[in-house]
Amino acid sequence: MNDAKNAHFKLNGTSSVVIILSRIAIMVMFTFTESMLIPALPTPQAEFNSTATWTAWILSIYLVVGTVSTPIFGKLGDSHGKKKLLFAAWRCTPLVSSPMGRVEYPEPSGL
């Protein structure tokens, strides 16, 4: 009876490879996002004539939101299903980030 209950968790070799590669891709995307953020901070700081203090606050808020949302998404994934939540997050990411492409930047003053 225990085998019948856990039968839906058995994966063939191809499914296991796809799952592992998907997880690796997600970790790489997250790593690139985090590693590109810190070196890029002086550019928006200069463009918006912001101080280093305000830039540090913005970075801190970004990291705190990520830290707080991780256990919230974990709990939601436990209650609603991790796969559903992952796909919902993937669908929401372009919707949330696409308005950033429509932002009008000021012309550089040095050109």
C-alpha positions as CSV (number, residue, x, y, z in Angstrom):
1,M,0.0,0.0,0.0
2,N,2.9,2.4,0.7
3,D,4.2,1.9,-2.8
4,A,0.9,2.8,-4.3
5,K,0.7,5.9,-2.1
6,N,4.2,7.2,-3.2
7,A,4.0,6.0,-6.8
8,H,3.5,9.6,-8.1
9,F,6.8,10.6,-6.7
10,K,8.9,8.2,-8.8
11,L,10.7,9.9,-11.6
12,N,12.4,8.4,-14.6
13,G,15.9,9.5,-15.6
14,T,14.8,12.3,-18.0
15,S,12.5,13.9,-15.5
16,S,15.2,13.9,-12.9
17,V,17.6,15.6,-15.3
18,V,15.1,18.2,-16.2
19,I,14.3,19.0,-12.6
20,I,18.0,19.3,-11.7
21,L,18.8,21.5,-14.7
22,S,15.8,23.7,-13.9
23,R,17.0,24.2,-10.3
24,I,20.5,25.0,-11.5
25,A,19.1,27.6,-14.0
26,I,17.1,29.3,-11.3
27,M,20.1,29.4,-9.0
28,V,22.3,30.9,-11.7
29,M,19.7,33.5,-12.6
30,F,19.5,34.5,-8.9
31,T,23.2,34.6,-8.6
32,F,23.6,36.8,-11.7
33,T,20.9,39.2,-10.4
34,E,22.5,39.6,-7.1
35,S,26.1,39.8,-8.4
36,M,25.1,42.5,-11.0
37,L,23.3,44.7,-8.6
38,I,26.2,45.8,-6.4
39,P,28.6,46.8,-9.2
40,A,25.8,48.7,-11.0
41,L,24.8,50.9,-8.0
42,P,27.1,53.8,-8.9
43,T,25.4,54.3,-12.2
44,P,21.9,55.0,-10.9
45,Q,23.4,56.9,-8.0
46,A,25.1,59.3,-10.5
47,E,22.1,59.5,-12.8
48,F,19.6,60.4,-10.1
49,N,22.1,62.6,-8.2
50,S,21.6,60.5,-5.1
51,T,23.9,60.2,-2.1
52,A,25.7,57.1,-1.1
53,T,23.5,56.9,1.9
54,W,20.2,56.8,-0.1
55,T,21.8,54.2,-2.4
56,A,22.7,52.1,0.6
57,W,19.2,52.4,1.9
58,I,17.7,51.3,-1.4
59,L,20.0,48.3,-1.5
60,S,19.1,47.4,2.1
61,I,15.4,47.6,1.4
62,Y,15.9,45.4,-1.6
63,L,17.7,42.8,0.4
64,V,15.3,43.0,3.3
65,V,12.3,42.4,1.0
66,G,14.1,39.4,-0.5
67,T,14.9,38.1,2.9
68,V,11.3,38.5,4.3
69,S,9.6,37.2,1.1
70,T,11.6,33.9,1.1
71,P,9.9,32.3,4.1
72,I,6.6,33.7,3.0
73,F,6.9,32.1,-0.4
74,G,8.1,28.9,1.4
75,K,5.0,28.8,3.6
76,L,2.7,29.5,0.6
77,G,4.5,26.8,-1.4
78,D,3.9,24.3,1.4
79,S,0.2,25.2,1.6
80,H,-0.6,25.6,-2.1
81,G,2.0,23.5,-3.8
82,K,5.6,24.5,-4.7
83,K,5.1,23.9,-8.4
84,K,2.0,26.1,-8.6
85,L,3.8,28.9,-6.7
86,L,7.0,28.6,-8.9
87,F,5.0,28.9,-12.1
88,A,3.0,31.8,-10.7
89,A,6.2,33.6,-9.8
90,W,7.6,32.9,-13.3
91,R,4.4,34.4,-14.8
92,C,4.5,37.4,-12.6
93,T,8.1,38.3,-13.1
94,P,7.7,39.7,-16.7
95,L,4.5,41.5,-15.7
96,V,6.3,43.3,-12.8
97,S,9.5,44.0,-14.7
98,S,8.1,45.0,-18.1
99,P,7.0,48.5,-17.0
100,M,10.7,49.3,-16.2
101,G,11.4,49.1,-20.0
102,R,9.1,52.1,-20.5
103,V,10.9,54.4,-18.1
104,E,12.2,57.5,-19.9
105,Y,15.7,58.3,-18.9
106,P,17.2,61.8,-19.1
107,E,19.7,62.5,-21.8
108,P,23.3,62.3,-20.7
109,S,24.7,65.7,-20.1
110,G,28.2,64.8,-21.3
111,L,27.3,64.1,-24.9
